[in-house]
Amino acid sequence: MSTLMRNTGSLILEKQPEMAALSKRPGAASKTSAELSADKAALLAAGYSGVEEHSTPFHAFLEHSTTFLFPLFLLANLYFSLSQLHELELLWLALLAIPLSLVLGDLISGLVHWTADTYFSEDTPIIGQSLVKPFRLHHLYPRDICTHDLVTTVGNVCILAVPVLGVCASLLWFWEASSWLAFLILCIALMSLATVLTNQFHKWAHQEAPSRFVRWLQSTRLVLRPDHHQIHHTKPFNMHYCITNGWLNPLLNKIGFFRGLEAGLRFVGLEVATVNERVEESNPEV
């Protein structure tokens, strides 16, 4: 990917102690160092780092609590917004909100993905470790996401989505019934659902043997298709950023949307990563 930012040498040094986790696997004690090295090479070739990621206790608490709260806040927003639209005899607007929300969710996933791949660094306060690092490591170890449980997969997005839905529910509760507000918040609620599920769709796109139901969803293009997403993991690594369902990728590529954003930001003084911060993908075919 043309704008992935990381120093390759420092990455290798950083990952050396983590790879020791491989030796803790069952049966590893009886293996020779050559066999362990072969196992490690096989994992890396398959797109796995062999490292188990752990959140800090506070971040893990946020992930678990907001993952639990998200469906409650989502249902509250859906109930209140649909109830108001029903009272105003405008329930048909829900049919418009569903595709609109899926498109907006896809756009948001692309903007977040492009930002993490293109700007800032792992040392950037707040977003460096929580956003930039995971996206960039994903390009080195694309199948690590397949080892994540549900909370690890969707938790980070739930941390952001729950406060937004909390504000939306408050507006619906305290403000007078309004068609435009009910429709707007219905769109936000559905968009938050699509955004929270994006990493799950992304995970499915990297799985070696997804379930029949997942394959059906992918075949209908309701969720991200593996062959579609593979384009993003192929040189020059600078397209197909949208990862909810990928609907917008052909259009955004054709109009040069992200290259235009980069040019505009460069005009106001915000540059993409420096050469020393970038990573050259050693195996673009994984």
Residue pairs with C-beta under 8 A, 6 or more apart in sequence:
1 117
1 139
1 232
1 236
1 237
1 238
1 279
1 281
2 236
2 237
2 238
2 278
3 117
3 118
3 119
3 237
3 238
3 272
3 273
3 278
4 117
4 136
4 139
4 237
4 273
4 278
4 279
4 281
5 117
5 118
5 120
5 121
5 132
5 136
5 273
5 274
5 277
5 278
5 279
6 122
6 136
6 277
6 278
6 279
7 276
7 277
8 279
8 280
11 140
11 279
15 49
15 51
18 49
18 50
18 51
19 40
19 49
19 50
19 51
21 50
21 51
21 52
22 28
22 36
22 39
22 40
22 43
22 50
23 29
23 36
28 36
31 39
39 50
40 50
43 49
43 50
44 50
44 141
45 283
45 286
46 143
46 286
47 141
47 142
47 143
47 144
47 206
47 286
48 141
48 143
48 144
48 147
49 137
49 140
49 141
49 144
51 141
51 144
52 147
53 144
53 148
53 152
54 60
55 63
55 152
55 155
59 130
62 155
62 159
63 151
63 152
63 155
63 156
63 158
63 159
64 151
64 155
66 155
66 158
66 159
66 161
66 162
67 150
67 151
67 154
67 155
67 158
69 158
69 162
70 154
70 158
70 161
70 162
70 165
70 196
73 161
73 162
73 165
73 166
73 169
74 165
74 189
74 192
74 193
76 165
76 169
77 165
77 168
77 169
77 172
77 185
77 186
77 188
77 189
78 186
78 189
78 190
80 169
80 172
80 173
80 182
80 185
81 172
81 182
81 183
81 185
81 186
81 189
82 91
82 94
82 182
82 186
84 172
84 177
84 178
84 179
84 181
84 182
85 91
85 93
85 94
85 179
85 182
85 183
85 186
87 177
88 177
88 179
88 182
90 179
90 182
90 183
93 179
93 183
93 186
94 186
97 183
97 186
97 187
97 190
98 190
100 187
101 187
101 190
101 191
101 193
101 194
102 190
102 194
102 244
102 245
102 247
103 247
103 248
104 187
104 191
104 194
105 190
105 191
105 193
105 194
105 195
105 198
105 244
106 194
106 242
106 243
106 244
106 245
106 246
106 247
106 248
107 242
107 248
108 191
108 195
108 244
109 195
109 198
109 241
109 242
109 243
109 244
110 241
110 242
110 243
110 248
110 249
110 252
110 258
111 241
112 131
113 135
113 241
113 242
113 243
114 241
114 258
114 261
115 131
116 127
116 131
116 132
116 134
116 135
116 136
117 135
117 136
117 139
117 237
117 241
118 258
118 262
118 272
118 273
119 265
119 270
119 272
119 273
120 127
120 128
120 132
121 128
121 132
121 273
121 277
122 128
122 129
122 132
122 133
122 136
124 132
130 156
131 156
134 156
136 279
137 144
138 144
138 145
139 233
139 237
139 279
139 281
140 279
140 281
142 206
142 233
142 286
143 206
143 208
143 286
145 153
145 199
145 202
145 203
145 206
146 203
146 206
146 207
146 208
148 203
150 200
153 199
153 200
153 203
154 196
154 197
154 199
154 200
156 199
157 195
157 196
157 198
157 199
158 196
161 192
161 195
161 196
164 188
164 192
165 188
165 189
165 192
168 185
168 188
168 189
171 181
171 185
172 181
172 182
172 185
175 181
194 244
195 244
197 244
198 243
198 244
201 223
201 224
201 243
201 244
201 245
202 224
202 229
202 243
204 210
204 214
204 217
204 218
204 223
204 224
205 218
205 223
205 224
205 225
205 226
205 228
205 229
205 243
206 226
206 229
207 214
210 218
214 223
217 223
218 224
218 225
218 226
219 225
221 245
221 246
221 247
222 245
223 244
223 245
224 243
224 244
224 245
224 246
225 246
228 240
228 246
228 249
229 240
229 243
229 246
231 239
231 240
231 249
232 239
232 240
232 241
232 243
233 284
233 286
234 284
234 285
235 281
235 284
237 281
237 284
238 258
238 259
239 249
239 253
239 258
240 246
240 249
240 253
241 249
241 252
241 258
242 248
242 249
242 252
251 257
252 258
262 272
265 271
266 272
